[in-house]
Amino acid sequence: MAPDEESNAKVSLIDQNKTLMIDQYTTDVDSGNPELVEDIQNIEDAFAHFKPKVDVTFTDADGGSVDETLKFGEIRDFEAAGGKGRLVENSPFLSGTKMKIETNAKIRKSIEQNRKLRDILKEAGSRDELKAMLQGMLDELQGAE
């Protein structure tokens, strides 16, 4: 805890292994004339009044652009890591990307644990047969939709 120079209030320092990101999360603010708001008593009031949001452009796996507006209603909406935050779940692009990563990790783990499948994937001929079989199953599933 460190004292604030202006108010003498105790302020918690940021841990050395943390990163503080400061940015403007609204695009509708005039830089020369800040708004004075006196009714805000806590952080929830601040989020309710200012409704921070930011337009972002993600790059997908094919190199294309995906535009999204990220909206923030509470501090957890800024957090991504550790499962506590909701940045990823509030973004369709990020949650879809996370799902693909988790699916690939599960498939890789299954392959690593399945000796027969590993042996099939080592041989080019067997690998091509497996690929053709999986493509046939995928085509059948897509035709059923």
N, CA, C and O atoms as a DFTB+ gen file, in Angstrom:
580 C
 N C O
     1  1       0.842      -1.181       0.000
     2  2       0.000       0.000       0.000
     3  2       0.886       1.243       0.000
     4  3       1.876       1.326       0.727
     5  1       0.506       2.193      -0.825
     6  2       1.245       3.446      -0.908
     7  2       0.263       4.603      -0.786
     8  3      -0.853       4.514      -1.297
     9  1       0.655       5.689      -0.116
    10  2      -0.274       6.819       0.016
    11  2      -0.377       7.602      -1.285
    12  3       0.620       7.836      -1.967
    13  1      -1.610       8.005      -1.617
    14  2      -1.837       8.865      -2.767
    15  2      -1.365      10.269      -2.405
    16  3      -1.670      10.758      -1.317
    17  1      -0.632      10.918      -3.290
    18  2      -0.039      12.218      -2.988
    19  2      -1.083      13.303      -2.739
    20  3      -0.859      14.190      -1.916
    21  1      -2.224      13.249      -3.435
    22  2      -3.228      14.295      -3.299
    23  2      -4.171      14.059      -2.139
    24  3      -4.479      14.995      -1.401
    25  1      -4.634      12.843      -1.957
    26  2      -5.673      12.595      -0.955
    27  2      -5.184      11.869       0.288
    28  3      -5.941      11.735       1.250
    29  1      -3.945      11.399       0.297
    30  2      -3.384      10.601       1.381
    31  2      -4.089       9.260       1.571
    32  3      -3.857       8.583       2.573
    33  1      -4.952       8.863       0.623
    34  2      -5.608       7.559       0.690
    35  2      -4.597       6.480       0.332
    36  3      -3.659       6.725      -0.426
    37  1      -4.791       5.294       0.877
    38  2      -3.900       4.176       0.570
    39  2      -4.276       3.595      -0.787
    40  3      -5.445       3.315      -1.052
    41  1      -3.283       3.421      -1.631
    42  2      -3.480       2.892      -2.970
    43  2      -2.658       1.627      -3.112
    44  3      -1.473       1.608      -2.777
    45  1      -3.288       0.559      -3.611
    46  2      -2.559      -0.694      -3.823
    47  2      -1.693      -0.587      -5.063
    48  3      -2.158      -0.137      -6.111
    49  1      -0.458      -0.990      -4.955
    50  2       0.433      -1.000      -6.101
    51  2       0.119      -2.201      -6.984
    52  3      -0.390      -3.216      -6.507
    53  1       0.419      -2.081      -8.245
    54  2       0.217      -3.187      -9.177
    55  2       1.384      -4.149      -9.024
    56  3       2.543      -3.737      -8.981
    57  1       1.058      -5.453      -8.942
    58  2       2.109      -6.467      -8.824
    59  2       3.053      -6.390     -10.022
    60  3       2.664      -5.978     -11.114
    61  1       4.314      -6.798      -9.790
    62  2       5.329      -6.755     -10.839
    63  2       4.992      -7.673     -12.012
    64  3       5.427      -7.416     -13.135
    65  1       4.221      -8.745     -11.771
    66  2       3.894      -9.675     -12.840
    67  2       2.569      -9.330     -13.530
    68  3       2.027     -10.153     -14.267
    69  1       2.048      -8.133     -13.300
    70  2       0.799      -7.681     -13.913
    71  2       1.100      -6.568     -14.904
    72  3       2.125      -5.892     -14.811
    73  1       0.196      -6.392     -15.845
    74  2       0.314      -5.319     -16.813
    75  2      -0.915      -4.439     -16.715
    76  3      -2.039      -4.940     -16.729
    77  1      -0.719      -3.153     -16.618
    78  2      -1.812      -2.203     -16.596
    79  2      -1.914      -1.602     -17.989
    80  3      -0.964      -1.001     -18.491
    81  1      -3.082      -1.771     -18.608
    82  2      -3.279      -1.242     -19.945
    83  2      -4.206      -0.042     -19.850
    84  3      -5.329      -0.151     -19.357
    85  1      -3.738       1.089     -20.318
    86  2      -4.536       2.305     -20.299
    87  2      -4.781       2.702     -21.741
    88  3      -3.847       2.844     -22.530
    89  1      -6.047       2.878     -22.072
    90  2      -6.401       3.236     -23.430
    91  2      -7.752       3.919     -23.410
    92  3      -8.449       3.878     -22.395
    93  1      -8.129       4.533     -24.488
    94  2      -9.448       5.128     -24.604
    95  2     -10.376       4.063     -25.158
    96  3     -10.136       3.532     -26.242
    97  1     -11.428       3.747     -24.427
    98  2     -12.352       2.697     -24.842
    99  2     -13.677       3.249     -25.329
   100  3     -14.660       2.512     -25.411
   101  1     -13.721       4.507     -25.648
   102  2     -14.887       5.097     -26.287
   103  2     -14.396       5.959     -27.427
   104  3     -13.315       6.543     -27.352
   105  1     -15.178       6.040     -28.472
   106  2     -14.766       6.826     -29.634
   107  2     -15.541       8.134     -29.735
   108  3     -15.271       8.943     -30.622
   109  1     -16.486       8.347     -28.851
   110  2     -17.351       9.522     -28.938
   111  2     -17.008      10.582     -27.888
   112  3     -17.906      11.245     -27.369
   113  1     -15.726      10.750     -27.570
   114  2     -15.291      11.711     -26.565
   115  2     -14.487      12.810     -27.242
   116  3     -13.578      12.542     -28.027
   117  1     -14.840      14.065     -26.920
   118  2     -14.041      15.190     -27.409
   119  2     -12.818      15.314     -26.519
   120  3     -12.942      15.407     -25.298
   121  1     -11.632      15.315     -27.127
   122  2     -10.411      15.321     -26.339
   123  2     -10.182      16.646     -25.617
   124  3      -9.526      16.659     -24.575
   125  1     -10.702      17.760     -26.135
   126  2     -10.423      19.046     -25.531
   127  2     -11.412      19.472     -24.466
   128  3     -11.145      20.435     -23.747
   129  1     -12.548      18.793     -24.332
   130  2     -13.585      19.240     -23.416
   131  2     -14.124      18.052     -22.618
   132  3     -15.169      17.507     -22.974
   133  1     -13.442      17.638     -21.554
   134  2     -13.910      16.475     -20.801
   135  2     -15.230      16.763     -20.087
   136  3     -15.508      17.891     -19.681
   137  1     -16.025      15.716     -19.948
   138  2     -17.333      15.813     -19.321
   139  2     -17.182      15.681     -17.804
   140  3     -16.504      14.769     -17.330
   141  1     -17.792      16.560     -17.056
   142  2     -17.783      16.481     -15.601
   143  2     -19.065      15.801     -15.155
   144  3     -20.163      16.295     -15.415
   145  1     -18.925      14.668     -14.483
   146  2     -20.079      13.920     -14.000
   147  2     -19.935      13.778     -12.496
   148  3     -18.945      13.230     -12.010
   149  1     -20.922      14.270     -11.758
   150  2     -20.817      14.288     -10.299
   151  2     -21.597      13.168      -9.619
   152  3     -21.360      12.891      -8.443
   153  1     -22.515      12.522     -10.321
   154  2     -23.377      11.511      -9.692
   155  2     -22.730      10.135      -9.589
   156  3     -23.334       9.221      -9.026
   157  1     -21.548       9.964     -10.102
   158  2     -20.904       8.653     -10.089
   159  2     -20.285       8.403      -8.719
   160  3     -19.426       9.160      -8.265
   161  1     -20.736       7.323      -8.061
   162  2     -20.274       6.993      -6.720
   163  2     -19.336       5.791      -6.688
   164  3     -18.538       5.645      -5.762
   165  1     -19.433       4.926      -7.706
   166  2     -18.604       3.722      -7.729
   167  2     -18.340       3.323      -9.182
   168  3     -18.814       3.974     -10.113
   169  1     -17.591       2.264      -9.354
   170  2     -17.189       1.855     -10.705
   171  2     -18.380       1.365     -11.534
   172  3     -18.398       1.529     -12.754
   173  1     -19.371       0.765     -10.873
   174  2     -20.563       0.323     -11.603
   175  2     -21.288       1.514     -12.207
   176  3     -21.760       1.449     -13.342
   177  1     -21.378       2.617     -11.440
   178  2     -22.004       3.836     -11.953
   179  2     -21.231       4.374     -13.149
   180  3     -21.830       4.845     -14.116
   181  1     -19.910       4.306     -13.088
   182  2     -19.076       4.800     -14.194
   183  2     -19.332       3.989     -15.466
   184  3     -19.476       4.559     -16.547
   185  1     -19.389       2.667     -15.340
   186  2     -19.666       1.830     -16.509
   187  2     -21.060       2.113     -17.050
   188  3     -21.246       2.201     -18.264
   189  1     -22.045       2.256     -16.161
   190  2     -23.418       2.512     -16.591
   191  2     -23.528       3.855     -17.315
   192  3     -24.277       3.973     -18.285
   193  1     -22.797       4.855     -16.857
   194  2     -22.883       6.180     -17.468
   195  2     -22.115       6.255     -18.791
   196  3     -22.663       6.712     -19.794
   197  1     -20.874       5.819     -18.803
   198  2     -20.027       5.996     -19.983
   199  2     -20.189       4.904     -21.028
   200  3     -19.898       5.130     -22.203
   201  1     -20.653       3.709     -20.621
   202  2     -20.843       2.590     -21.548
   203  2     -19.650       2.419     -22.499
   204  3     -19.800       2.564     -23.712
   205  1     -18.466       2.110     -21.949
   206  2     -17.275       2.027     -22.809
   207  2     -17.377       0.906     -23.830
   208  3     -17.873      -0.184     -23.548
   209  1     -16.895       1.210     -25.015
   210  2     -16.859       0.233     -26.110
   211  2     -15.756       0.655     -27.062
   212  3     -15.358       1.820     -27.101
   213  1     -15.272      -0.303     -27.821
   214  2     -14.220       0.006     -28.787
   215  2     -14.420      -0.890     -30.011
   216  3     -14.737      -2.073     -29.889
   217  1     -14.229      -0.301     -31.182
   218  2     -14.289      -1.059     -32.425
   219  2     -12.908      -1.646     -32.688
   220  3     -11.903      -0.937     -32.646
   221  1     -12.869      -2.942     -32.959
   222  2     -11.601      -3.623     -33.217
   223  2     -11.708      -4.415     -34.515
   224  3     -12.798      -4.792     -34.946
   225  1     -10.575      -4.653     -35.116
   226  2     -10.509      -5.479     -36.317
   227  2      -9.557      -6.632     -36.034
   228  3      -8.373      -6.429     -35.763
   229  1     -10.094      -7.842     -36.101
   230  2      -9.290      -9.046     -35.912
   231  2      -8.896      -9.577     -37.282
   232  3      -9.575      -9.317     -38.275
   233  1      -7.804     -10.317     -37.331
   234  2      -7.386     -10.998     -38.548
   235  2      -7.636     -12.480     -38.365
   236  3      -7.115     -13.093     -37.433
   237  1      -8.431     -13.058     -39.251
   238  2      -8.750     -14.480     -39.120
   239  2      -7.640     -15.337     -39.715
   240  3      -6.647     -14.815     -40.221
   241  1      -7.812     -16.649     -39.652
   242  2      -6.778     -17.597     -40.092
   243  2      -6.468     -17.465     -41.579
   244  3      -5.361     -17.784     -42.012
   245  1      -7.440     -16.995     -42.367
   246  2      -7.228     -16.844     -43.804
   247  2      -6.649     -15.481     -44.177
   248  3      -6.438     -15.193     -45.355
   249  1      -6.390     -14.638     -43.164
   250  2      -5.839     -13.308     -43.416
   251  2      -6.901     -12.249     -43.638
   252  3      -6.576     -11.091     -43.901
   253  1      -8.169     -12.630     -43.536
   254  2      -9.255     -11.669     -43.709
   255  2      -9.502     -10.859     -42.449
   256  3      -8.990     -11.186     -41.378
   257  1     -10.276      -9.818     -42.579
   258  2     -10.586      -8.947     -41.450
   259  2     -11.952      -9.277     -40.874
   260  3     -12.900      -9.553     -41.609
   261  1     -12.040      -9.246     -39.556
   262  2     -13.302      -9.437     -38.849
   263  2     -13.484      -8.234     -37.932
   264  3     -12.707      -8.033     -36.998
   265  1     -14.515      -7.434     -38.204
   266  2     -14.780      -6.247     -37.400
   267  2     -15.768      -6.582     -36.289
   268  3     -16.766      -7.265     -36.517
   269  1     -15.479      -6.093     -35.084
   270  2     -16.349      -6.291     -33.925
   271  2     -16.327      -5.046     -33.066
   272  3     -15.380      -4.262     -33.111
   273  1     -17.369      -4.873     -32.292
   274  2     -17.400      -3.829     -31.278
   275  2     -17.385      -4.528     -29.927
   276  3     -18.317      -5.258     -29.588
   277  1     -16.328      -4.303     -29.159
   278  2     -16.232      -4.876     -27.819
   279  2     -16.854      -3.890     -26.842
   280  3     -16.488      -2.715     -26.811
   281  1     -17.798      -4.380     -26.044
   282  2     -18.477      -3.538     -25.059
   283  2     -18.047      -3.979     -23.665
   284  3     -17.841      -5.166     -23.411
   285  1     -17.917      -3.016     -22.776
   286  2     -17.432      -3.283     -21.430
   287  2     -18.459      -2.785     -20.418
   288  3     -18.786      -1.598     -20.387
   289  1     -18.964      -3.698     -19.594
   290  2     -19.953      -3.345     -18.586
   291  2     -19.436      -3.459     -17.172
   292  3     -20.075      -2.996     -16.227
   293  1     -18.280      -4.074     -17.028
   294  2     -17.642      -4.201     -15.722
   295  2     -16.172      -4.562     -15.937
   296  3     -15.756      -4.869     -17.054
   297  1     -15.400      -4.521     -14.868
   298  2     -13.954      -4.762     -14.961
   299  2     -13.661      -6.126     -15.569
   300  3     -12.720      -6.254     -16.353
   301  1     -14.448      -7.156     -15.225
   302  2     -14.183      -8.505     -15.749
   303  2     -14.266      -8.567     -17.272
   304  3     -13.697      -9.473     -17.882
   305  1     -14.966      -7.616     -17.894
   306  2     -15.069      -7.617     -19.348
   307  2     -13.749      -7.281     -20.022
   308  3     -13.608      -7.512     -21.222
   309  1     -12.780      -6.745     -19.293
   310  2     -11.467      -6.430     -19.838
   311  2     -10.510      -7.611     -19.705
   312  3      -9.492      -7.658     -20.396
   313  1     -10.818      -8.558     -18.836
   314  2      -9.898      -9.649     -18.511
   315  2     -10.081     -10.815     -19.463
   316  3     -11.203     -11.170     -19.824
   317  1      -8.970     -11.403     -19.864
   318  2      -9.025     -12.553     -20.766
   319  2      -8.478     -13.812     -20.112
   320  3      -9.029     -14.894     -20.316
   321  1      -7.419     -13.701     -19.340
   322  2      -6.700     -14.873     -18.848
   323  2      -7.252     -15.371     -17.523
   324  3      -7.928     -14.640     -16.798
   325  1      -6.958     -16.595     -17.229
   326  2      -7.260     -17.162     -15.926
   327  2      -8.695     -17.605     -15.736
   328  3      -9.048     -18.074     -14.654
   329  1      -9.530     -17.472     -16.747
   330  2     -10.902     -17.913     -16.615
   331  2     -11.797     -16.969     -15.836
   332  3     -13.002     -17.203     -15.750
   333  1     -11.238     -15.906     -15.264
   334  2     -12.040     -14.974     -14.477
   335  2     -12.696     -13.918     -15.357
   336  3     -13.775     -13.418     -15.038
   337  1     -12.055     -13.586     -16.444
   338  2     -12.527     -12.504     -17.287
   339  2     -13.534     -12.961     -18.317
   340  3     -13.740     -14.155     -18.531
   341  1     -14.166     -11.969     -18.958
   342  2     -15.192     -12.278     -19.941
   343  2     -14.908     -11.663     -21.302
   344  3     -15.803     -11.600     -22.145
   345  1     -13.688     -11.211     -21.533
   346  2     -13.358     -10.612     -22.819
   347  2     -13.591     -11.601     -23.956
   348  3     -14.193     -11.255     -24.973
   349  1     -13.120     -12.817     -23.785
   350  2     -13.242     -13.825     -24.839
   351  2     -14.695     -14.239     -25.041
   352  3     -15.149     -14.337     -26.181
   353  1     -15.425     -14.480     -23.971
   354  2     -16.811     -14.939     -24.130
   355  2     -17.730     -13.847     -24.668
   356  3     -18.779     -14.161     -25.229
   357  1     -17.366     -12.576     -24.514
   358  2     -18.175     -11.479     -25.039
   359  2     -17.885     -11.191     -26.512
   360  3     -18.576     -10.377     -27.124
   361  1     -16.894     -11.833     -27.081
   362  2     -16.527     -11.617     -28.477
   363  2     -16.780     -12.898     -29.276
   364  3     -16.165     -13.929     -29.006
   365  1     -17.677     -12.836     -30.252
   366  2     -17.905     -14.032     -31.079
   367  2     -16.639     -14.528     -31.765
   368  3     -16.411     -15.735     -31.832
   369  1     -15.811     -13.616     -32.276
   370  2     -14.580     -14.034     -32.958
   371  2     -13.617     -14.727     -31.991
   372  3     -13.102     -15.805     -32.290
   373  1     -13.375     -14.106     -30.832
   374  2     -12.434     -14.683     -29.871
   375  2     -12.950     -15.997     -29.293
   376  3     -12.170     -16.930     -29.102
   377  1     -14.249     -16.087     -29.013
   378  2     -14.771     -17.344     -28.459
   379  2     -14.729     -18.459     -29.499
   380  3     -14.482     -19.615     -29.157
   381  1     -14.969     -18.119     -30.775
   382  2     -14.852     -19.118     -31.835
   383  2     -13.427     -19.594     -32.001
   384  3     -13.180     -20.784     -32.196
   385  1     -12.488     -18.668     -31.925
   386  2     -11.067     -19.022     -32.029
   387  2     -10.650     -19.893     -30.850
   388  3      -9.913     -20.864     -31.022
   389  1     -11.117     -19.551     -29.659
   390  2     -10.796     -20.348     -28.468
   391  2     -11.343     -21.768     -28.612
   392  3     -10.673     -22.733     -28.243
   393  1     -12.563     -21.896     -29.149
   394  2     -13.157     -23.218     -29.330
   395  2     -12.336     -24.055     -30.314
   396  3     -12.136     -25.249     -30.095
   397  1     -11.862     -23.431     -31.397
   398  2     -11.028     -24.152     -32.369
   399  2      -9.721     -24.615     -31.733
   400  3      -9.276     -25.737     -31.972
   401  1      -9.113     -23.761     -30.931
   402  2      -7.858     -24.113     -30.259
   403  2      -8.084     -25.285     -29.311
   404  3      -7.287     -26.223     -29.283
   405  1      -9.163     -25.237     -28.534
   406  2      -9.450     -26.323     -27.587
   407  2      -9.752     -27.626     -28.321
   408  3      -9.335     -28.697     -27.880
   409  1     -10.475     -27.543     -29.440
   410  2     -10.781     -28.742     -30.229
   411  2      -9.511     -29.360     -30.792
   412  3      -9.325     -30.575     -30.736
   413  1      -8.636     -28.517     -31.335
   414  2      -7.358     -29.020     -31.864
   415  2      -6.513     -29.655     -30.771
   416  3      -5.854     -30.668     -31.007
   417  1      -6.525     -29.070     -29.572
   418  2      -5.761     -29.639     -28.464
   419  2      -6.309     -31.012     -28.078
   420  3      -5.538     -31.923     -27.774
   421  1      -7.638     -31.165     -28.087
   422  2      -8.249     -32.461     -27.764
   423  2      -7.901     -33.510     -28.815
   424  3      -7.598     -34.657     -28.487
   425  1      -7.948     -33.104     -30.076
   426  2      -7.609     -34.043     -31.155
   427  2      -6.155     -34.472     -31.044
   428  3      -5.835     -35.653     -31.179
   429  1      -5.272     -33.501     -30.796
   430  2      -3.855     -33.833     -30.657
   431  2      -3.627     -34.788     -29.497
   432  3      -2.859     -35.742     -29.623
   433  1      -4.280     -34.546     -28.376
   434  2      -4.127     -35.421     -27.214
   435  2      -4.623     -36.826     -27.532
   436  3      -4.003     -37.815     -27.142
   437  1      -5.752     -36.907     -28.247
   438  2      -6.289     -38.222     -28.625
   439  2      -5.316     -38.975     -29.520
   440  3      -5.114     -40.177     -29.352
   441  1      -4.716     -38.268     -30.469
   442  2      -3.753     -38.901     -31.376
   443  2      -2.523     -39.383     -30.602
   444  3      -2.022     -40.484     -30.833
   445  1      -2.044     -38.538     -29.676
   446  2      -0.869     -38.912     -28.892
   447  2      -1.137     -40.136     -28.017
   448  3      -0.220     -40.912     -27.749
   449  1      -2.370     -40.315     -27.572
   450  2      -2.696     -41.422     -26.681
   451  2      -3.128     -42.683     -27.425
   452  3      -3.218     -43.747     -26.813
   453  1      -3.399     -42.596     -28.731
   454  2      -3.888     -43.728     -29.503
   455  2      -2.765     -44.248     -30.394
   456  3      -2.435     -43.642     -31.413
   457  1      -2.186     -45.371     -29.999
   458  2      -1.030     -45.928     -30.708
   459  2      -1.376     -46.343     -32.137
   460  3      -0.593     -46.102     -33.055
   461  1      -2.539     -46.963     -32.335
   462  2      -2.927     -47.398     -33.678
   463  2      -3.091     -46.209     -34.618
   464  3      -2.668     -46.258     -35.772
   465  1      -3.698     -45.160     -34.125
   466  2      -3.883     -43.974     -34.952
   467  2      -2.541     -43.321     -35.282
   468  3      -2.337     -42.847     -36.399
   469  1      -1.633     -43.298     -34.314
   470  2      -0.283     -42.761     -34.576
   471  2       0.402     -43.568     -35.666
   472  3       1.051     -42.997     -36.543
   473  1       0.266     -44.890     -35.622
   474  2       0.894     -45.740     -36.646
   475  2       0.290     -45.473     -38.027
   476  3       1.010     -45.445     -39.025
   477  1      -1.031     -45.279     -38.085
   478  2      -1.697     -44.983     -39.361
   479  2      -1.173     -43.667     -39.930
   480  3      -0.916     -43.559     -41.129
   481  1      -1.017     -42.669     -39.064
   482  2      -0.585     -41.351     -39.527
   483  2       0.880     -41.319     -39.954
   484  3       1.294     -40.401     -40.663
   485  1       1.666     -42.303     -39.534
   486  2       3.074     -42.354     -39.933
   487  2       3.231     -42.769     -41.386
   488  3       4.172     -42.331     -42.049
   489  1       2.340     -43.595     -41.894
   490  2       2.443     -44.107     -43.262
   491  2       1.598     -43.247     -44.200
   492  3       0.425     -42.990     -43.930
   493  1       2.200     -42.808     -45.298
   494  2       1.524     -41.906     -46.234
   495  2       0.257     -42.541     -46.825
   496  3      -0.778     -41.881     -46.913
   497  1       0.332     -43.802     -47.225
   498  2      -0.833     -44.475     -47.815
   499  2      -1.982     -44.586     -46.829
   500  3      -3.128     -44.293     -47.169
   501  1      -1.683     -45.001     -45.626
   502  2      -2.707     -45.114     -44.593
   503  2      -3.279     -43.744     -44.250
   504  3      -4.481     -43.602     -44.025
   505  1      -2.426     -42.758     -44.213
   506  2      -2.853     -41.389     -43.895
   507  2      -3.834     -40.894     -44.962
   508  3      -4.844     -40.273     -44.632
   509  1      -3.540     -41.166     -46.243
   510  2      -4.428     -40.739     -47.325
   511  2      -5.775     -41.449     -47.247
   512  3      -6.814     -40.841     -47.504
   513  1      -5.760     -42.745     -46.891
   514  2      -7.018     -43.487     -46.729
   515  2      -7.848     -42.912     -45.590
   516  3      -9.061     -42.750     -45.724
   517  1      -7.206     -42.604     -44.478
   518  2      -7.908     -42.016     -43.336
   519  2      -8.482     -40.651     -43.712
   520  3      -9.608     -40.320     -43.343
   521  1      -7.703     -39.869     -44.445
   522  2      -8.161     -38.542     -44.869
   523  2      -9.392     -38.671     -45.766
   524  3     -10.354     -37.919     -45.607
   525  1      -9.370     -39.615     -46.703
   526  2     -10.506     -39.819     -47.606
   527  2     -11.742     -40.269     -46.830
   528  3     -12.854     -39.826     -47.115
   529  1     -11.545     -41.144     -45.856
   530  2     -12.663     -41.626     -45.049
   531  2     -13.267     -40.473     -44.237
   532  3     -14.488     -40.321     -44.181
   533  1     -12.406     -39.665     -43.611
   534  2     -12.900     -38.537     -42.818
   535  2     -13.593     -37.501     -43.707
   536  3     -14.598     -36.917     -43.302
   537  1     -13.070     -37.269     -44.904
   538  2     -13.709     -36.325     -45.827
   539  2     -15.083     -36.835     -46.232
   540  3     -16.032     -36.056     -46.330
   541  1     -15.197     -38.151     -46.470
   542  2     -16.495     -38.744     -46.796
   543  2     -17.492     -38.557     -45.663
   544  3     -18.656     -38.238     -45.901
   545  1     -17.036     -38.757     -44.429
   546  2     -17.917     -38.566     -43.278
   547  2     -18.341     -37.103     -43.160
   548  3     -19.499     -36.808     -42.863
   549  1     -17.401     -36.194     -43.391
   550  2     -17.715     -34.772     -43.327
   551  2     -18.716     -34.383     -44.404
   552  3     -19.660     -33.640     -44.134
   553  1     -18.519     -34.880     -45.624
   554  2     -19.464     -34.600     -46.717
   555  2     -20.849     -35.115     -46.373
   556  3     -21.848     -34.448     -46.640
   557  1     -20.913     -36.297     -45.784
   558  2     -22.204     -36.882     -45.404
   559  2     -22.888     -36.039     -44.332
   560  3     -24.096     -35.815     -44.394
   561  1     -22.120     -35.575     -43.353
   562  2     -22.683     -34.735     -42.298
   563  2     -23.177     -33.401     -42.851
   564  3     -24.232     -32.915     -42.445
   565  1     -22.421     -32.806     -43.775
   566  2     -22.828     -31.528     -44.351
   567  2     -24.039     -31.683     -45.250
   568  3     -24.844     -30.760     -45.374
   569  1     -24.177     -32.845     -45.879
   570  2     -25.347     -33.106     -46.713
   571  2     -26.615     -33.308     -45.902
   572  3     -27.720     -33.105     -46.406
   573  1     -26.456     -33.711     -44.635
   574  2     -27.608     -33.957     -43.765
   575  2     -28.209     -32.666     -43.217
   576  3     -29.309     -32.684     -42.666
   577  1     -27.512     -31.565     -43.360
   578  2     -27.987     -30.286     -42.793
   579  2     -29.113     -29.702     -43.587
   580  3     -29.622     -28.635     -43.243
